[in-house]
Amino acid sequence: MSSPVSAPDALAPDFLKLVGVSKTFGNHRVLDKIDLAVSEGEVLVIIGPSGSGKSTLLRCINFIAAPDEGEVIFQGHSWKAMSSKYNFLANRKYEQKLTVLRSEIGMVFQNFNVFPHMTAAQNVMLGLTKVRKQSKDNARKAAVEALSQVGLAEKVDQYPEKLSGGQKQRVAIARALALQPKVMLFDEATSSLDPELVNGILEEIRRLAKAGMTMVVVTHEMNFAFQVAHRIVFMDQGRIVEIGTPDQIRKTTEPRTRSFLSAILN
């Protein structure tokens, strides 16, 4: 068993903060006034039953799904959803700002989202050339380095159809890391993988944690969550029920959290 990740030495609670974040799809309020602060260098793990709003919360952090209410404060800058009343030029500038935000807050999804018509290196290069405006030569070098970091040095020119599910997920991780984000979001990064491939991806996340990367991780892998997290958030029905260290959550007296953990861990 891997040793727990040590807590960051210096905490900066306002590095990433959500204030009153809510999100509704149709008549369903998926998130209900979420307040949450993440310290620089912290690994925050979010757990909870399916449909509790965990994935939507991640998507609101980097505005893949813009909150209906509230704001995201990242490195002292506030981000809010833009009203549809603004003109085209204002919306274009807003989207450009969001592109910068998303490059600073990388995200790895459940289903890889790699482009099948591009090699592993080309998938990683795309953000470097489009967002970071790097030359193709420099982007290629950075892509090869990022892929090597996740154990894919031999696969840089392979197309996704030749890669396993675990290797595709490593390409997705390399693609996010190549942009040198300040925060990484992982949304059930192992849920689409065969069981024998899960540990490899969890080790990649653990490696990033030990290197000091700020991360918000949604997972159903409870043993991993208790090993890697500095704090654990338990969500239910679009709300945060409680937040605590792994030891505090293990010993919780909160009935809903206890019920969830009993069902998952037994």
C-alpha positions in Angstrom: 0.0 0.0 0.0 1.3 3.4 -0.9 2.0 5.9 1.9 -0.4 8.9 2.2 0.5 12.1 0.4 1.8 14.7 2.9 -0.1 17.9 3.3 1.2 21.1 1.6 3.5 23.1 3.8 1.9 26.5 3.0 -1.8 26.7 2.6 -3.4 29.4 0.4 -7.2 28.9 1.0 -8.1 31.5 -1.7 -6.1 29.9 -4.5 -9.3 28.4 -5.9 -12.7 29.2 -4.4 -16.3 28.6 -5.2 -18.8 31.0 -3.8 -22.6 30.2 -4.0 -22.2 28.1 -7.1 -25.5 26.7 -8.4 -26.4 24.9 -11.6 -29.8 23.8 -13.0 -30.6 21.6 -15.9 -34.2 22.0 -16.9 -36.1 21.7 -13.7 -33.4 19.8 -11.8 -31.1 21.8 -9.5 -27.9 19.8 -9.8 -25.8 22.1 -7.6 -27.2 24.2 -4.8 -25.1 27.1 -3.5 -21.8 25.4 -3.2 -19.1 27.1 -1.2 -15.7 25.5 -1.4 -12.0 26.6 -1.1 -9.0 24.7 -2.3 -5.4 25.4 -1.1 -2.5 25.6 -3.5 -0.8 22.2 -3.5 -3.9 20.5 -2.0 -5.5 17.3 -3.2 -9.2 17.6 -2.6 -11.2 14.4 -3.3 -14.9 14.5 -3.9 -17.1 11.5 -3.1 -20.8 10.8 -3.1 -23.5 8.8 -4.7 -24.2 8.9 -8.5 -26.3 12.0 -9.3 -25.0 14.0 -6.4 -23.5 16.7 -8.6 -19.8 15.8 -8.4 -19.0 15.9 -12.1 -21.1 19.0 -12.7 -19.1 20.7 -9.9 -15.9 20.0 -11.7 -17.3 21.3 -15.0 -18.3 24.5 -13.2 -14.8 25.1 -11.9 -13.4 25.6 -15.4 -16.6 26.7 -17.0 -17.1 23.8 -19.3 -20.6 24.2 -17.8 -20.9 27.8 -16.6 -22.7 28.2 -13.2 -26.1 29.7 -13.2 -25.3 31.6 -10.0 -22.3 32.3 -7.9 -18.7 32.8 -8.9 -15.4 30.9 -9.2 -12.4 32.8 -7.8 -9.0 31.6 -9.1 -5.8 33.3 -8.1 -7.7 36.4 -7.1 -9.7 36.7 -10.3 -13.5 36.3 -10.3 -15.3 34.3 -13.0 -19.1 34.5 -13.4 -21.4 33.3 -16.1 -22.1 36.0 -18.8 -25.6 37.1 -19.4 -26.9 36.4 -22.9 -27.8 40.1 -23.3 -24.2 41.0 -24.0 -23.2 41.6 -27.6 -21.2 39.4 -29.9 -17.9 41.1 -29.3 -18.3 41.0 -25.5 -19.1 37.3 -25.7 -16.1 36.6 -27.9 -13.8 38.3 -25.4 -15.4 36.3 -22.7 -14.8 33.0 -24.5 -11.2 34.0 -25.0 -10.8 34.6 -21.3 -12.4 31.2 -20.6 -9.9 29.5 -23.0 -7.1 31.0 -20.8 -8.9 29.8 -17.6 -9.3 26.3 -19.0 -5.6 26.1 -19.9 -4.7 27.0 -16.3 -7.2 24.4 -14.9 -6.7 21.2 -16.8 -9.3 18.5 -16.9 -9.3 14.7 -17.5 -12.6 13.2 -18.3 -14.1 9.7 -17.8 -14.0 8.8 -21.5 -10.6 10.0 -22.6 -11.9 12.5 -25.3 -8.8 11.9 -27.4 -9.2 12.7 -31.2 -9.1 9.4 -33.1 -7.7 10.9 -36.3 -4.6 12.3 -34.4 -1.6 10.5 -33.1 -0.8 10.6 -29.3 1.7 13.4 -30.0 -0.7 15.3 -32.2 -3.4 15.1 -29.5 -1.0 16.7 -27.0 0.3 19.2 -29.4 -3.1 20.6 -30.3 -3.5 22.8 -27.1 0.1 23.9 -27.3 -0.3 25.3 -30.8 -3.8 26.6 -30.4 -3.7 28.0 -26.9 -0.1 28.5 -26.0 0.7 29.5 -29.6 3.9 27.4 -29.7 5.5 26.5 -33.0 5.0 22.9 -34.2 8.6 22.0 -33.4 8.4 23.3 -29.8 5.0 21.7 -29.4 6.3 18.4 -30.6 9.2 18.5 -28.1 6.8 19.3 -25.3 4.4 16.6 -26.3 7.0 13.9 -26.4 8.2 15.0 -23.0 4.7 15.0 -21.5 4.0 11.6 -23.0 7.3 10.2 -21.7 6.3 11.4 -18.2 3.2 9.2 -18.3 5.1 6.2 -19.7 4.2 6.5 -23.3 7.6 7.3 -24.9 7.2 4.4 -27.2 3.6 5.4 -28.3 4.0 9.0 -29.4 3.2 8.3 -33.0 0.5 5.8 -32.4 -3.2 6.5 -33.2 -5.7 5.9 -30.4 -7.1 2.8 -32.1 -3.8 1.1 -31.4 -3.8 2.1 -27.7 -5.4 0.5 -24.7 -8.0 2.3 -22.6 -5.4 3.0 -20.0 -3.0 4.4 -22.6 -5.7 6.6 -24.1 -6.3 8.0 -20.6 -2.6 8.6 -20.2 -2.6 10.6 -23.4 -5.5 12.7 -22.0 -3.4 13.3 -18.8 -0.3 14.2 -20.9 -2.4 16.6 -23.0 -3.6 18.5 -19.9 -0.2 18.5 -18.2 1.6 19.8 -21.3 -0.2 23.1 -20.9 1.4 23.3 -17.4 -1.8 24.0 -15.6 -1.9 25.2 -12.0 -4.8 22.9 -11.1 -5.8 19.5 -12.4 -9.4 18.2 -12.3 -10.0 14.4 -12.6 -13.6 13.3 -13.3 -13.8 9.6 -12.6 -10.7 9.1 -14.6 -10.7 5.3 -14.1 -14.4 4.5 -14.4 -14.2 3.5 -18.1 -11.2 1.3 -17.7 -10.9 -2.4 -17.2 -10.0 -3.3 -13.6 -6.4 -4.3 -14.5 -5.8 -0.8 -16.0 -7.1 1.2 -13.0 -4.0 1.1 -10.8 -1.8 2.6 -13.5 -3.9 5.7 -13.8 -4.3 6.0 -10.0 -0.5 5.8 -9.8 -0.2 8.7 -12.2 -2.6 10.8 -10.1 -0.6 9.8 -7.0 2.6 10.9 -8.7 1.2 14.3 -9.4 0.0 14.6 -5.8 3.5 13.9 -4.5 4.9 16.5 -6.9 2.6 19.1 -5.4 0.0 19.6 -8.1 -3.2 21.2 -6.9 -6.0 18.7 -7.7 -9.7 18.2 -7.4 -10.5 14.5 -7.9 -13.9 12.9 -8.3 -13.6 9.1 -7.7 -15.4 6.0 -6.5 -12.1 4.4 -5.6 -12.4 4.8 -1.8 -9.1 3.2 -0.7 -7.3 5.5 -3.2 -9.3 8.5 -2.0 -8.3 8.0 1.7 -4.7 7.5 0.7 -4.2 10.5 -1.6 -6.5 13.2 -0.2 -5.6 16.0 2.1 -9.3 16.6 2.5 -12.4 14.7 1.4 -15.7 16.3 0.4 -18.9 14.3 0.6 -21.7 15.5 -1.6 -25.4 14.4 -1.8 -28.3 15.9 -3.8 -26.3 18.8 -5.1 -25.0 20.0 -1.7 -21.8 19.5 0.3 -22.8 17.4 3.3 -19.4 17.6 5.0 -15.7 18.2 4.5 -12.8 16.7 6.5 -9.5 15.0 6.5 -9.5 11.3 5.6 -9.4 10.4 9.4 -12.3 12.8 10.1 -14.4 11.3 7.3 -13.6 7.7 8.4 -14.8 8.6 11.9 -17.7 10.7 10.9 -21.0 10.7 12.8 -22.9 12.3 9.9 -25.6 9.7 9.1 -25.7 10.2 5.4 -21.9 10.0 5.1 -21.8 6.9 7.3 -24.5 5.2 5.2 -22.6 5.9 2.0 -19.3 4.7 3.3 -20.8 1.6 4.8 -22.3 0.6 1.5 -19.1 1.4 -0.5 -16.5 -0.1 1.8 -18.4 -3.3 2.8 
